């Protein structure tokens, strides 16, 4: 009886070995580096804006203050959760009027010279 169980067990392992056999007719591509695309030019990564502060968050009165170390003019883009741009403006001061936005969650992208910061903005 033990020999019968060992025979069944051996046949099971042998059949599993054949189930794992690779298909030799399938084309092979041993050069995986060819599948990776690389940018043709060097990409310059933008830095975060130094001492970037955005408040109040959540916004309740329609005005948000944006402070940075240099306080230079800023380009502002606001996107909804689907990625659609809902507001684009430039500010020279520290306050941004977002009263035209409906209540919800947005992504705000602030660009000052060559530096960019992105944050979540909640409007109530």
C-alpha positions in Angstrom: 0.0 0.0 0.0 2.9 2.4 0.8 4.4 1.7 -2.6 1.1 2.6 -4.2 1.0 6.0 -2.5 4.7 6.7 -3.3 4.0 5.9 -6.9 1.0 8.3 -7.1 3.1 11.0 -5.3 6.0 10.5 -7.8 3.6 10.7 -10.8 2.1 13.9 -9.4 5.5 15.6 -9.1 6.5 14.4 -12.6 3.2 15.8 -14.1 3.8 19.1 -12.3 7.2 19.3 -13.8 5.8 19.0 -17.3 3.1 21.5 -16.6 5.8 24.1 -15.9 7.7 23.5 -19.2 8.3 26.6 -21.3 6.9 26.8 -24.8 10.0 26.7 -27.0 8.1 28.1 -30.1 7.4 31.4 -28.4 9.8 34.2 -29.5 12.3 35.4 -27.0 13.6 38.8 -26.3 16.6 38.6 -24.1 17.4 42.3 -24.4 15.0 43.8 -21.9 16.8 47.2 -22.0 15.4 47.6 -25.5 11.9 47.6 -23.9 12.6 50.5 -21.6 12.1 53.9 -23.1 14.4 56.7 -22.1 14.0 60.4 -22.6 16.1 61.7 -25.5 17.1 64.8 -23.5 18.2 65.3 -20.0 15.2 66.1 -17.8 15.6 68.9 -15.4 13.6 68.3 -12.2 12.0 71.3 -10.6 12.6 71.9 -6.9 10.0 72.6 -4.3 9.5 76.2 -3.4 11.4 77.2 -0.2 9.3 77.7 2.9 6.0 77.2 1.0 3.0 77.7 3.2 -0.7 77.5 2.1 -3.4 78.5 4.6 -6.1 78.2 5.7 -6.7 74.7 4.5 -9.6 73.9 4.4 -10.7 77.3 2.9 -14.0 78.6 4.3 -14.1 82.2 3.3 -12.9 82.0 -0.3 -9.4 83.5 0.4 -6.3 81.5 0.7 -2.9 82.9 1.7 0.3 81.6 -0.1 3.6 82.5 1.5 7.1 81.6 0.3 10.6 82.7 1.3 11.1 85.0 -1.6 7.4 86.1 -2.2 8.0 86.6 -5.9 5.1 86.6 -8.4 3.5 83.2 -8.7 1.7 81.2 -11.4 -1.2 79.3 -9.9 -3.1 76.3 -11.5 -5.9 74.5 -9.7 -7.2 71.1 -10.8 -10.2 69.1 -9.7 -10.0 65.5 -8.7 -10.4 64.4 -12.4 -7.4 66.4 -13.5 -9.3 69.1 -15.2 -7.9 72.6 -14.8 -10.5 74.8 -13.2 -8.5 77.9 -12.4 -5.3 79.4 -13.8 -4.0 82.8 -12.7 -1.0 84.8 -11.6 -0.6 86.6 -8.4 1.9 89.2 -7.2 0.8 89.4 -3.6 0.1 86.7 -1.0 -3.6 86.1 -1.3 -5.6 84.1 -3.8 -9.4 84.4 -4.3 -10.9 80.9 -4.7 -14.5 81.9 -4.1 -15.5 80.8 -7.6 -14.7 77.2 -6.8 -17.4 74.8 -5.6 -16.9 72.9 -2.3 -14.6 70.0 -2.9 -11.0 68.7 -3.0 -8.6 70.3 -5.5 -4.9 70.1 -6.4 -3.1 73.5 -6.4 0.1 73.9 -8.3 2.2 77.0 -7.5 5.1 78.0 -9.7 7.6 80.6 -8.6 10.5 81.2 -11.0 11.8 77.7 -11.7 10.4 76.1 -8.5 7.1 74.3 -8.2 5.1 73.1 -5.3 1.9 71.0 -5.4 -0.6 70.6 -2.6 -4.1 69.4 -1.8 -6.6 72.2 -1.3 -9.9 71.6 0.4 -12.7 74.2 -0.2 -15.7 74.1 2.1 
